[in-house]
Amino acid sequence: MEAALTLETSRYQALGALRTRFDELTVRPGYLSDQRWGQHFEQWLWARKLDQQAAKRKTEEAYTDMVLPSGLTAREDPELRRKLIANGAEEEEAARVCERLGARCNQLVVRLSQLHSTLQLREEHIPNRSL
């Protein structure tokens, strides 16, 4: 139970870090509306995760995060790219933004995967405390 709580807390923190990176790359430069950032972020996040599932691009690791996308699908988003270009970003900058968001996703998923592995090892070595 404690391991699950720790992992969920870490996932929540990772999502916050990803949201901050999204803001830095899309809202602060003025490409996306400050008032609708949450909507844009959620659309991007879920589109990436759904594309990952549809393509069945799962990593070979035991851990695949249920919220954060990873792999190539995290770095490719035609809809976000279109929105960025429509709001003044050059094609190359829009591609860089998508790449950087994907790279951040992948970093966070690696960290969560490492935490997941560590927590699993701890649980395997802790004797059952229930009576």
C-alpha positions as CSV (number, residue, x, y, z in Angstrom):
1,M,0.0,0.0,0.0
2,E,2.8,2.4,0.9
3,A,4.6,1.6,-2.4
4,A,1.5,2.4,-4.4
5,L,1.0,5.7,-2.6
6,T,4.6,6.6,-3.2
7,L,4.4,5.8,-6.8
8,E,1.1,7.7,-7.3
9,T,2.6,10.8,-5.5
10,S,5.6,10.6,-7.7
11,R,3.4,10.3,-10.8
12,Y,1.5,13.4,-9.7
13,Q,4.7,15.3,-9.2
14,A,5.9,14.2,-12.7
15,L,2.7,15.4,-14.2
16,G,3.3,18.8,-12.6
17,A,6.8,18.9,-14.0
18,L,5.5,18.1,-17.4
19,R,2.8,20.7,-17.1
20,T,5.5,23.3,-16.2
21,R,7.6,22.3,-19.3
22,F,4.5,22.6,-21.5
23,D,3.9,26.1,-20.1
24,E,7.6,27.0,-20.7
25,L,7.5,25.9,-24.3
26,T,4.0,26.8,-25.5
27,V,2.4,29.5,-23.3
28,R,5.2,31.7,-22.2
29,P,6.5,32.3,-25.8
30,G,2.9,33.2,-26.7
31,Y,2.1,30.3,-29.0
32,L,-0.9,29.1,-27.0
33,S,-3.4,31.0,-24.9
34,D,-2.6,31.5,-21.3
35,Q,-6.3,31.2,-20.5
36,R,-6.7,27.8,-22.2
37,W,-3.4,26.2,-21.3
38,G,-5.1,23.5,-19.3
39,Q,-7.3,22.4,-22.2
40,H,-4.3,22.4,-24.6
41,F,-2.2,20.4,-22.2
42,E,-4.8,17.8,-21.6
43,Q,-5.5,17.5,-25.3
44,W,-1.8,17.0,-26.0
45,L,-1.3,14.6,-23.1
46,W,-4.2,12.3,-23.9
47,A,-3.6,12.4,-27.7
48,R,0.0,11.3,-27.1
49,K,-1.0,8.5,-24.7
50,L,-3.8,7.3,-27.1
51,D,-1.4,7.3,-30.0
52,Q,1.1,5.3,-28.0
53,Q,-1.6,2.7,-27.1
54,A,-2.9,2.5,-30.7
55,A,0.5,2.0,-32.1
56,K,1.3,-0.5,-29.3
57,R,4.7,1.1,-28.9
58,K,5.2,-0.3,-25.4
59,T,8.7,-0.3,-24.0
60,E,10.4,-3.6,-23.2
61,E,10.6,-2.5,-19.5
62,A,8.2,-4.0,-17.0
63,Y,6.9,-0.4,-16.3
64,T,4.7,1.6,-18.7
65,D,3.2,4.6,-17.1
66,M,-0.6,4.8,-17.3
67,V,-0.7,8.6,-17.6
68,L,2.6,9.8,-19.2
69,P,3.3,8.9,-22.8
70,S,6.8,7.6,-23.7
71,G,8.8,6.6,-26.8
72,L,8.4,8.2,-30.2
73,T,4.7,8.9,-29.8
74,A,5.6,11.4,-27.0
75,R,7.7,13.4,-29.5
76,E,5.3,13.5,-32.4
77,D,2.1,15.5,-32.3
78,P,0.7,16.9,-35.6
79,E,-2.1,18.7,-33.8
80,L,0.1,20.5,-31.3
81,R,2.5,21.3,-34.1
82,R,-0.4,22.8,-36.2
83,K,-1.6,24.9,-33.3
84,L,1.9,26.3,-32.6
85,I,2.4,27.2,-36.3
86,A,-1.1,28.8,-36.5
87,N,-0.1,30.9,-33.5
88,G,3.2,32.2,-35.0
89,A,5.8,29.5,-34.4
90,E,8.1,28.6,-37.3
91,E,7.9,25.0,-38.5
92,E,11.3,24.2,-37.0
93,E,10.4,25.7,-33.7
94,A,7.1,23.8,-33.6
95,A,9.0,20.6,-34.2
96,R,11.5,21.5,-31.5
97,V,8.7,22.2,-29.0
98,C,7.2,18.7,-29.7
99,E,10.6,17.1,-29.4
100,R,11.4,18.8,-26.1
101,L,8.0,17.9,-24.6
102,G,8.5,14.3,-25.7
103,A,12.1,14.2,-24.3
104,R,10.7,15.5,-20.9
105,C,8.0,12.8,-21.0
106,N,10.6,10.2,-21.6
107,Q,12.9,11.5,-18.8
108,L,10.0,11.4,-16.3
109,V,8.8,7.9,-17.3
110,V,12.4,6.6,-16.8
111,R,12.4,8.1,-13.3
112,L,9.0,6.6,-12.5
113,S,10.2,3.2,-13.9
114,Q,13.3,3.3,-11.7
115,L,11.1,4.2,-8.7
116,H,8.7,1.4,-9.5
117,S,11.5,-1.1,-9.7
118,T,13.0,0.0,-6.4
119,L,9.6,-0.2,-4.7
120,Q,9.0,-3.6,-6.1
121,L,12.4,-4.8,-4.7
122,R,11.6,-3.4,-1.3
123,E,8.2,-5.1,-1.2
124,E,9.8,-8.4,-2.1
125,H,12.2,-8.2,0.7
126,I,9.9,-6.9,3.4
127,P,8.2,-9.7,5.4
128,N,4.5,-9.8,5.5
129,R,3.5,-7.6,8.5
130,S,-0.1,-8.6,8.6
131,L,-1.2,-11.0,11.3
